[in-house]
Amino acid sequence: MTFISNATASSDSSLEFTSGIDSTYESYYFYFDGLKMGTDDVSFSFQSSTNGGTAYGISCSSATWYAYNSGSANDLAYLGSQDLFSSSSEQPCGFYLGNDADIYLSGWLSLAKPASTSMIKNWSYQTFYHNKNNEAVMLSGQGFFDTSTAIDAIRFQPSSGNFDGTISLYGLKQS
């Protein structure tokens, strides 16, 4: 993996990667390092662009699973209520996030073959956090952006309010 860039939010409503996603690498990985939401009970989401971030909203389909443990209850389940099907909405990768001082989200998002002009763009993510109810959560999802146009930008944002933290971009070349 090759480091490409960092973006740091400091009370920002979104972070955008509008450069560094091109044909240089087969796959790209975004690492979330301690993202702290400024508002209680929010989702954290991503969406892509094919025009350098001028507009977001590429058609997306997804499937989501979660596991949680509250100390008194736990579960592992498919979370179909959060899936997208041919939707231009933001894809959540964290739900019911709190803004307590000790709560944050970490994890990663992978994006395969974003520069392809003949294939859809597969992605997967896994995030880890404590939600607003102080439950330990692991959320996992995968899906695809349904476009044969090259994806060249990604935006991350909470459903409302601002957030703090760093997202790092890495490239992975096939050998």
C-alpha positions in Angstrom: 0.0 0.0 0.0 1.2 3.5 -0.8 0.2 6.5 1.2 -1.4 9.2 -1.0 -2.8 11.9 1.3 -4.5 12.8 4.6 -7.5 15.0 5.1 -8.3 16.3 8.6 -11.7 17.6 9.7 -11.8 20.2 12.4 -15.5 21.1 13.0 -16.1 20.4 9.3 -19.4 19.3 7.8 -17.6 17.1 5.2 -14.3 16.0 3.9 -13.7 15.5 0.2 -10.9 13.7 -1.7 -11.0 15.4 -5.1 -7.5 14.4 -6.2 -5.3 11.3 -5.9 -8.1 8.9 -7.2 -7.1 7.9 -10.7 -5.7 5.0 -12.8 -2.4 4.9 -10.8 -3.7 2.1 -8.5 -6.2 -0.7 -8.9 -7.8 -0.1 -5.5 -7.9 2.7 -3.0 -8.3 2.5 0.8 -9.6 5.2 3.0 -8.7 4.8 6.7 -10.8 6.6 9.4 -8.8 7.5 12.5 -10.9 8.5 15.5 -13.7 10.4 13.8 -15.6 12.4 16.4 -19.1 13.6 15.7 -20.1 17.1 16.9 -23.8 16.1 17.0 -25.5 13.3 18.9 -27.5 10.5 17.1 -26.1 11.0 13.6 -25.0 8.7 10.7 -21.6 8.9 9.0 -21.8 8.4 5.2 -19.9 8.6 1.9 -20.8 9.2 -1.8 -18.8 9.4 -5.0 -18.4 11.8 -8.0 -17.3 11.4 -11.6 -16.5 15.1 -12.1 -13.9 15.9 -9.6 -16.4 16.7 -6.8 -18.5 19.2 -8.6 -21.5 17.0 -8.0 -22.0 13.8 -5.9 -24.8 11.2 -6.2 -23.7 8.2 -8.2 -26.3 5.4 -8.2 -25.4 2.9 -5.5 -26.6 -0.5 -4.3 -25.5 -2.0 -1.0 -25.9 -4.7 1.7 -25.1 -4.0 5.4 -24.4 -6.2 8.5 -23.8 -5.2 12.1 -22.7 -6.7 15.4 -23.1 -5.0 18.7 -22.7 -5.7 22.4 -24.2 -3.5 25.1 -23.0 -5.6 28.1 -26.5 -7.0 28.6 -27.4 -7.8 25.0 -25.7 -8.6 21.7 -26.6 -9.3 18.2 -25.2 -10.1 14.7 -27.6 -9.4 11.9 -28.3 -8.3 8.4 -29.4 -4.7 8.4 -31.5 -4.5 5.3 -33.2 -1.3 6.4 -30.0 0.6 5.7 -29.3 -0.8 2.3 -29.5 1.2 -0.9 -30.8 0.0 -4.2 -30.1 2.1 -7.3 -30.0 5.1 -5.0 -28.1 8.4 -5.3 -28.3 8.9 -1.5 -25.3 8.9 0.7 -24.2 5.4 1.9 -24.1 5.3 5.7 -21.1 3.5 7.3 -22.0 4.4 10.9 -25.3 4.7 12.6 -26.6 6.3 15.9 -23.2 7.8 16.6 -23.0 9.8 19.8 -20.9 12.9 20.6 -19.8 12.0 24.1 -16.1 12.9 24.7 -15.0 9.2 24.6 -17.0 8.1 21.5 -15.4 8.0 18.1 -15.5 6.0 14.8 -12.6 4.2 13.2 -12.4 1.8 10.2 -11.8 1.7 6.5 -13.5 1.9 3.1 -12.0 0.2 0.0 -12.9 1.2 -3.6 -11.9 -1.1 -6.5 -11.1 0.0 -10.0 -12.4 3.5 -9.8 -10.7 4.6 -13.0 -12.4 1.8 -15.1 -14.6 3.1 -17.9 -16.1 -0.4 -18.6 -16.9 -1.7 -15.1 -19.0 -0.9 -12.1 -17.1 0.3 -9.0 -17.2 -2.2 -6.1 -16.6 -1.0 -2.6 -16.6 -2.4 1.0 -16.3 -0.9 4.4 -15.9 -1.9 8.1 -16.3 0.5 10.9 -16.0 0.2 14.7 -17.5 2.6 17.3 -19.6 3.0 20.4 -23.0 4.4 19.5 -25.1 6.9 21.4 -26.4 4.1 23.7 -22.8 3.1 24.6 -23.0 -0.1 22.7 -19.8 -1.5 21.0 -20.7 -1.7 17.3 -19.0 -3.3 14.2 -20.7 -2.3 11.0 -19.8 -4.0 7.7 -21.1 -3.3 4.2 -20.4 -3.8 0.6 -21.9 -2.6 -2.6 -21.2 -0.9 -5.9 -21.5 2.4 -7.7 -23.4 1.7 -10.8 -21.4 3.7 -13.3 -18.9 2.9 -16.1 -17.6 6.4 -15.8 -14.3 6.8 -13.8 -14.9 7.9 -10.2 -12.4 10.6 -9.2 -13.7 12.0 -5.9 -15.2 10.7 -2.6 -17.0 12.8 0.0 -17.5 11.8 3.7 -20.0 13.5 6.0 -22.2 13.1 9.0 -26.0 13.3 8.5 -26.0 16.6 10.4 -23.6 18.8 12.2 -19.8 18.7 12.0 -17.0 16.3 12.9 -13.3 16.1 13.7 -10.7 13.5 12.8 -8.4 12.3 10.0 -9.1 10.2 7.0 -6.0 8.8 5.1 -6.0 7.7 1.5 -3.8 4.8 0.3 -3.4 3.1 -3.1 -2.9 -0.6 -3.8 -1.3 -1.7 -7.0 -1.7 -5.3 -8.3 1.6 -7.1 -8.7 
